[in-house]
Amino acid sequence: MSKKIILSCDSCGTRNYSVPARSNHSTERLSLKKFCSRCNAHTIHKQTA
C-alpha cells in the first residue's frame, strides 16, 4: 500500500484531493493549484500534516 498526501484548500480549508506520495519527495510541502468545489474557483491547495 502506498502512502497518500492529502491536499487542503488554502482559502476555505476543505480537504479535497489526495495524491500518491513519491519516494524521492523533498522536505518542502507540496502545493498545487486545483479546483475547489466549495469555493467554486481554482485555488492553491497545500499538503496537510
C-alpha angles and dihedrals in degrees: 000000000000125000120251131215115218117215122204130192114259092214105046102012098234117150103231109154141041124193129185115262119241123224093227093052113144124230096259119093121259118247125182135172106242138158115268113204092200094053091034090221143085107271138164113276117199133197114263125220 
